[in-house]
Amino acid sequence: MYDLAILWDWIAFSVRWLHVVAAMAWIGASFYFIALDLMLKPDDALPEGAHGEEWEVHGGGFYHTVKYLVAPARMPEHLTWHKWQSYTTWLSGAALLMIMYWVGGELFLLDPTKMDLTLWQGILISAGSLTIGWLAYDAMCKSRLSDTPTLLMLLLFVILVIMSWGYHQVFTGRAALLHLGAFTATIMTANVFFQIIPNQRIVVEDLKAGRTPDAKYGKIAKVRSTHNNYLTLPVVFLMLANHYPLAFATHYSWIIASLIFLTGVTIRHYFNTMHKTGRGPHWTWAVTVLLMVVIAWLSTVPGGDSYENAEARALTPYEEKYASAATFEEAYYTVIGNCSMCHAREPSWDGMHWAPKNIVLETESDVARHADQIYLHAGLTNAMPPPNAIEMDDEARASIVAWVREVRGE
């Protein structure tokens, strides 16, 4: 029988690949149109209703782009809609979240040292927070706050800080940052799906019917697009953060995540200003560097024990299932002998101060909790341990495979 763990891992890899490719397309298009919008130049020779134009050279040819603030007098026969990059990014990201943090929730989503939740409760919080977050943000944008864009942005930042703190009270560090990124990305894609595209469709329908489109629809879309512009870079950071324990596994990870949103503002402000005026404010880089220095410092500030003493609590049902197997003892000592010098609360490997990816493999509960990862990285494949660290023989790897397959009944 084909090993389901292998199949599931390849499904996760394929969805992640799609997600990254779609995100590149969405972010690239977003940054391009923001830059194009800011670089537009007025010209008396432009058609009636045109706001500005831009000449560009690329790929051996010249491009002449003209923007209409509301719409052209005549609707063109061919109109390209930029929406599927956003939709595909969110849909693939949602699928990946379900694969990694819902199906794999016992390991990646839930942290019994923070809150004693069942898997379905964790999934409910995961899905519910994304939905409620969008509804709250959308209500803010439709209120009188829309007349004061700066205040609206500040309130959005406050909400993101609160969500960062809240996620870290419930989920694992990796899941907390990932969900904060998903929370933000949901707002961005919902902006496209519920506001930007529908408002543009209203303008198109008005033109087809011979009516003069209302300029308010373009203004609404502009506000939402601006929010998306400033939120893009922090989302990318949060999606990458689960590879770096200094970002997700420290006492002040929720503050680190909050400060990253400020760096997104400073960096985008520089480029937005540069595209518009030809010269960006260099002070933004100084502020960005200062913020990153503070983030790096926060990642090392002690704030209590980073790891719960696994021996002091009862094993979860997931851990008990793997720890009670007849083959567990042999696999456990294999892991201790080959992995725990690095994957420890205090690693003994020279120059290593934190366990890689914050995965600790010392106690029985540690090893049982990470059974699937150990199986894939040190059982089926030789990804771990690194060959220049220790040579793990085939017999040792076979003991890990036998242990996990016994539990799965394979």
Buried (B, 14 or more C-beta within 10 A) or exposed (E): EEBEBEEBBEEBEEBBEBBBBBBEBBBEBBBEBBBBBBBBEEEEEBEEEBBBBBEEEEEEEEEEEBBBEBBBEEEEEEEEEBBEBBBBBBBBBBBBBBBBBBBBBBBBBBBBBBEEBEBEBBBEBBBEBBEEBBEEBBEBBEEEBBEEBEEBBEBBBEBBBEBBBBBBEBBBBBBBBBBBBBBBBBBBBBBBBEBBBEBBEBBBEBBEEEEEBEEEBBEBBBBBBBBBBBBBBBBBBBBEBBEBBBBBBBBBBBBBBBBBBBBBBBBBBBBBBBBBEEEBBEEBEEBBEEBEEBBEEBBEEEEEEBBBEBEEEEBBEBBEBBBEBEBBEBBBEBBBEBBBBBBBBEBEBEEBEBBBBBBBBBBBBBBBBBBBBBBBBBBBEBEBBEEEEBEBEEEBBBBBBBBBBBBBEE
